[in-house]
């Protein structure tokens, strides 16, 4: 949780200097990770919509 009383957004979390340092240490490409997470969010949103439509 951040100082505003809410969890950070994905963009905020990925921009955090500590998160960036850990990603660099683990050789994680921030652009690739962001693209993979966007793709997964799209798939989950499509899945959720199809589940709601069939209910």
Helices and strands as residue ranges (DSSP letters): H 10-15, H 17-25, H 30-54
